[in-house]
Amino acid sequence: MEINISKTKEMVLGRLANINLPLPNIASQTVERVTTYKLFGVHIDSTLSWSTHIEYIIKKATTRLYFLKQLKRVGLPIVTYFIRVRVKNITVSYNKACT
């Protein structure tokens, strides 16, 4: 099994994130260090806070609500129903993740 260096990322967590550590090298290539990363649909940051993920979800929901309002203004009830169901699923998933 080979490691794909272009897809490999390093994230330093906790107090070590403030220290300037050397970047790891694999097969004479440097691994990229990131402060946030999306893994399995969840945004993780180096402080292990939910703020990055919550901002992403709010942005996504706001965009969908805008289009829902536009469709409602035009008068497309079937399309608005499907979008409303999708937005509701996002908010239910978000509420379960927070509890």
Residue frames as a rotation matrix with the C-alpha (Angstrom) as fourth column:
MET 1
0.580 0.814 0.000 0.00
0.814 -0.580 0.000 0.00
0.000 0.000 -1.000 0.00
GLU 2
-0.529 -0.772 0.351 1.37
0.782 -0.605 -0.153 3.39
0.330 0.194 0.924 -0.99
ILE 3
0.024 0.466 -0.884 0.63
0.683 -0.654 -0.326 6.73
-0.730 -0.596 -0.334 0.62
ASN 4
0.214 0.120 0.969 -0.56
0.853 -0.507 -0.125 9.45
0.476 0.854 -0.211 -1.75
ILE 5
-0.558 -0.576 -0.597 1.45
0.805 -0.551 -0.222 12.44
-0.201 -0.605 0.771 -0.53
SER 6
-0.869 0.236 0.436 -0.72
0.025 -0.857 0.515 14.96
0.495 0.458 0.738 -2.41
LYS 7
0.163 0.987 -0.005 -3.77
-0.054 0.014 0.998 13.81
0.985 -0.163 0.055 -0.41
THR 8
0.080 -0.216 -0.973 -1.96
0.905 0.425 -0.020 13.44
0.417 -0.879 0.230 2.91
LYS 9
0.264 0.069 0.962 -2.45
-0.176 -0.977 0.118 16.28
0.948 -0.200 -0.246 5.41
GLU 10
-0.464 -0.406 -0.787 -1.12
0.740 0.311 -0.597 16.92
0.487 -0.859 0.156 8.90
MET 11
0.352 0.563 0.747 -3.04
-0.121 -0.764 0.633 18.70
0.928 -0.313 -0.201 11.63
VAL 12
-0.726 -0.604 -0.329 -1.42
0.323 0.123 -0.938 19.54
0.608 -0.787 0.105 14.95
LEU 13
0.333 0.943 -0.002 -3.93
0.303 -0.105 0.947 19.55
0.893 -0.316 -0.320 17.80
GLY 14
0.713 0.095 -0.695 -3.94
0.697 0.010 0.717 21.21
0.075 -0.995 -0.059 21.19
ARG 15
0.763 -0.439 -0.474 -1.09
-0.032 -0.758 0.651 23.22
-0.645 -0.482 -0.592 22.70
LEU 16
-0.161 -0.886 0.434 1.41
0.521 0.297 0.800 21.93
-0.838 0.355 0.414 20.16
ALA 17
0.447 0.412 0.794 -0.39
0.895 -0.204 -0.398 23.89
-0.002 0.888 -0.460 17.45
ASN 18
0.992 -0.058 -0.112 1.24
-0.044 -0.991 0.129 27.09
-0.118 -0.123 -0.985 18.73
ILE 19
0.212 -0.971 0.108 4.76
-0.159 0.074 0.984 25.66
-0.964 -0.226 -0.139 18.45
ASN 20
0.493 -0.126 -0.861 6.57
-0.863 -0.196 -0.466 25.86
-0.110 0.972 -0.205 15.13
LEU 21
0.289 -0.328 0.899 7.21
-0.125 0.919 0.375 22.16
-0.949 -0.221 0.225 14.50
PRO 22
-0.684 -0.559 -0.469 9.09
-0.552 -0.023 0.833 20.91
-0.476 0.829 -0.293 11.43
LEU 23
0.358 0.817 -0.451 6.97
-0.919 0.224 -0.324 19.55
-0.164 0.531 0.832 8.60
PRO 24
0.192 -0.271 0.943 7.14
-0.148 0.942 0.301 15.76
-0.970 -0.197 0.141 8.17
ASN 25
-0.169 -0.317 -0.933 8.76
-0.977 -0.072 0.202 14.33
-0.131 0.946 -0.298 5.06
ILE 26
0.327 0.263 0.907 7.63
-0.100 0.965 -0.244 11.13
-0.940 -0.011 0.342 3.37
ALA 27
0.345 -0.302 0.889 9.64
0.852 0.498 -0.162 9.83
-0.393 0.813 0.429 0.44
SER 28
-0.659 -0.743 -0.120 11.49
0.682 -0.657 0.323 13.18
-0.319 0.131 0.939 0.29
GLN 29
-0.383 0.609 0.695 8.19
0.321 -0.617 0.718 15.09
0.866 0.498 0.041 -0.11
THR 30
-0.995 0.021 0.098 6.84
-0.096 -0.474 -0.875 17.47
0.029 -0.880 0.473 2.52
VAL 31
-0.371 0.914 -0.167 3.39
0.898 0.399 0.187 16.81
0.237 -0.081 -0.968 3.95
GLU 32
-0.408 0.312 0.858 1.05
0.023 -0.936 0.351 19.81
0.912 0.163 0.375 3.96
ARG 33
-0.803 0.169 -0.571 0.04
0.586 0.054 -0.809 21.15
-0.106 -0.984 -0.143 7.40
VAL 34
-0.349 0.785 0.511 -3.56
0.204 -0.469 0.859 22.37
0.915 0.404 0.004 7.71
THR 35
-0.950 0.102 0.296 -5.57
-0.313 -0.361 -0.879 24.04
0.017 -0.927 0.374 10.46
THR 36
-0.011 0.969 0.245 -8.98
-0.698 0.168 -0.696 22.81
-0.716 -0.179 0.675 9.22
TYR 37
-0.927 -0.239 -0.289 -10.01
-0.373 0.655 0.657 19.70
0.032 0.716 -0.697 7.33
LYS 38
0.118 0.993 -0.019 -13.28
-0.991 0.116 -0.067 18.17
-0.064 0.027 0.998 6.14
LEU 39
-0.903 -0.403 -0.146 -13.48
-0.399 0.915 -0.059 14.51
0.158 0.005 -0.987 7.11
PHE 40
-0.731 0.677 -0.087 -16.62
0.675 0.736 0.051 12.42
0.099 -0.021 -0.995 6.52
GLY 41
0.014 0.794 0.608 -18.65
0.606 -0.491 0.626 15.61
0.795 0.360 -0.488 6.01
VAL 42
0.846 0.202 -0.494 -17.56
0.530 -0.425 0.734 17.17
-0.061 -0.882 -0.467 9.32
HIS 43
0.434 -0.703 0.564 -15.22
-0.023 -0.634 -0.773 20.17
0.900 0.322 -0.292 9.40
ILE 44
0.706 -0.334 -0.624 -12.53
0.708 0.297 0.641 19.66
-0.029 -0.895 0.446 12.02
ASP 45
0.641 -0.568 0.516 -10.14
-0.245 -0.789 -0.564 22.40
0.728 0.235 -0.644 13.14
SER 46
-0.227 -0.893 -0.389 -6.95
0.170 0.357 -0.918 22.31
0.959 -0.275 0.071 15.17
THR 47
-0.736 0.006 0.677 -8.71
-0.616 -0.421 -0.666 23.64
0.281 -0.907 0.313 18.29
LEU 48
-0.845 0.464 -0.265 -11.38
0.461 0.884 0.079 20.91
0.271 -0.055 -0.961 18.04
SER 49
-0.618 0.698 -0.361 -14.16
-0.159 -0.562 -0.812 23.51
-0.770 -0.445 0.458 18.16
TRP 50
-0.145 0.694 0.705 -17.40
0.802 0.500 -0.326 23.30
-0.579 0.519 -0.629 16.17
SER 51
0.083 0.258 -0.963 -17.24
-0.068 -0.962 -0.264 26.88
-0.994 0.087 -0.062 14.85
THR 52
-0.746 -0.407 -0.528 -15.92
-0.535 -0.108 0.838 26.01
-0.398 0.907 -0.137 11.38
HIS 53
-0.883 0.447 0.147 -18.49
0.468 0.804 0.366 23.26
0.046 0.392 -0.919 10.89
ILE 54
-0.080 0.897 -0.434 -21.35
0.730 -0.244 -0.639 25.39
-0.679 -0.368 -0.635 12.21
GLU 55
-0.204 -0.064 -0.977 -20.41
-0.389 -0.910 0.141 28.29
-0.898 0.409 0.161 9.90
TYR 56
-0.962 -0.179 -0.208 -20.41
-0.263 0.386 0.884 25.87
-0.078 0.905 -0.419 6.95
ILE 57
-0.611 0.791 0.034 -23.84
0.787 0.612 -0.081 24.46
-0.085 -0.023 -0.996 7.86
ILE 58
0.027 0.623 -0.782 -25.33
0.390 -0.727 -0.565 27.93
-0.920 -0.289 -0.263 8.39
LYS 59
-0.523 -0.291 -0.801 -23.97
-0.557 -0.595 0.579 29.11
-0.645 0.749 0.149 5.02
LYS 60
-0.989 0.149 -0.008 -25.40
0.102 0.714 0.693 26.03
0.109 0.684 -0.721 3.31
ALA 61
-0.334 0.919 -0.211 -28.81
0.885 0.228 -0.406 26.43
-0.325 -0.322 -0.889 4.99
THR 62
-0.112 0.250 -0.962 -28.93
0.026 -0.967 -0.254 30.17
-0.993 -0.053 0.102 4.22
THR 63
-0.830 -0.247 -0.500 -28.28
-0.480 -0.140 0.866 29.53
-0.284 0.959 -0.002 0.54
ARG 64
-0.839 0.544 -0.007 -31.02
0.485 0.755 0.442 26.93
0.245 0.368 -0.897 0.37
LEU 65
-0.160 0.809 -0.565 -33.47
0.756 -0.267 -0.597 29.13
-0.634 -0.523 -0.569 2.24
TYR 66
-0.456 -0.063 -0.888 -32.79
-0.349 -0.905 0.243 31.95
-0.819 0.421 0.391 -0.22
PHE 67
-0.938 0.095 -0.334 -33.65
-0.292 0.307 0.906 29.70
0.188 0.947 -0.260 -3.16
LEU 68
-0.605 0.766 -0.217 -36.70
0.795 0.565 -0.221 28.43
-0.046 -0.306 -0.951 -1.28
LYS 69
-0.160 0.520 -0.839 -37.93
0.277 -0.792 -0.544 32.01
-0.947 -0.319 -0.017 -0.92
GLN 70
-0.675 -0.146 -0.723 -37.31
-0.585 -0.492 0.645 32.65
-0.450 0.859 0.247 -4.62
LEU 71
-0.926 0.343 -0.160 -39.26
0.165 0.746 0.646 29.54
0.340 0.572 -0.747 -5.62
LYS 72
-0.386 0.814 -0.435 -42.09
0.812 0.076 -0.579 30.46
-0.438 -0.577 -0.690 -3.26
ARG 73
-0.348 0.195 -0.917 -42.28
-0.190 -0.973 -0.134 33.91
-0.918 0.128 0.376 -4.84
VAL 74
-0.829 0.003 -0.560 -42.58
-0.559 0.057 0.828 32.33
0.034 0.998 -0.045 -8.31
GLY 75
0.118 0.951 0.286 -45.20
-0.952 0.190 -0.240 29.88
-0.283 -0.244 0.928 -7.03
LEU 76
-0.063 -0.206 -0.977 -43.69
-0.541 0.829 -0.140 26.40
0.839 0.520 -0.163 -7.39
PRO 77
0.432 0.314 0.846 -45.14
-0.900 0.094 0.425 24.47
0.054 -0.945 0.323 -4.41
ILE 78
0.988 -0.071 -0.139 -43.84
0.069 0.997 -0.024 21.00
0.140 0.014 0.990 -5.37
VAL 79
0.210 -0.974 0.082 -40.26
0.341 -0.005 -0.940 22.17
0.916 0.225 0.332 -5.72
THR 80
-0.101 -0.234 0.967 -40.47
-0.708 -0.666 -0.235 24.16
0.699 -0.709 -0.098 -2.48
TYR 81
0.836 0.435 0.335 -41.69
-0.546 0.590 0.595 21.06
0.061 -0.680 0.730 -0.66
PHE 82
0.771 -0.587 -0.247 -38.62
0.493 0.796 -0.352 19.05
0.403 0.150 0.903 -1.70
ILE 83
-0.147 -0.838 0.525 -36.26
0.088 -0.540 -0.837 21.86
0.985 -0.077 0.153 -0.75
ARG 84
0.244 0.322 0.915 -38.04
-0.835 -0.411 0.367 22.33
0.494 -0.853 0.168 2.59
VAL 85
0.993 0.098 -0.068 -37.56
-0.060 0.903 0.426 18.63
0.103 -0.419 0.902 3.35
ARG 86
0.352 -0.934 -0.054 -33.83
0.596 0.269 -0.757 18.90
0.721 0.234 0.652 2.55
VAL 87
-0.232 -0.407 0.883 -33.37
-0.357 -0.809 -0.467 21.97
0.905 -0.423 0.043 4.79
LYS 88
0.621 0.527 0.580 -35.30
-0.737 0.141 0.661 20.25
0.267 -0.838 0.476 7.57
ASN 89
0.871 -0.350 -0.344 -32.99
0.364 0.931 -0.026 17.21
0.329 -0.103 0.939 7.34
ILE 90
-0.088 -0.945 0.314 -29.95
0.327 -0.325 -0.887 19.47
0.941 0.025 0.338 7.70
THR 91
-0.121 0.069 0.990 -31.34
-0.719 -0.694 -0.040 21.20
0.685 -0.717 0.133 10.78
VAL 92
0.885 0.442 0.149 -32.38
-0.431 0.652 0.624 17.91
0.179 -0.616 0.767 12.41
SER 93
0.579 -0.753 -0.314 -28.91
0.591 0.652 -0.474 16.45
0.562 0.089 0.822 11.81
TYR 94
-0.262 -0.685 0.679 -27.32
-0.014 -0.701 -0.713 19.61
0.965 -0.196 0.174 13.20
ASN 95
0.280 0.457 0.844 -29.49
-0.834 -0.319 0.449 19.54
0.475 -0.830 0.291 16.33
LYS 96
0.981 0.063 -0.182 -28.64
0.013 0.921 0.388 15.89
0.192 -0.383 0.903 16.98
ALA 97
0.239 -0.970 -0.055 -24.91
0.582 0.188 -0.791 16.59
0.778 0.157 0.609 16.59
CYS 98
-0.267 -0.335 0.903 -25.07
-0.350 -0.840 -0.415 19.41
0.898 -0.428 0.107 19.14
THR 99
0.485 0.538 0.689 -26.80
-0.830 0.036 0.557 17.36
0.275 -0.842 0.464 21.83
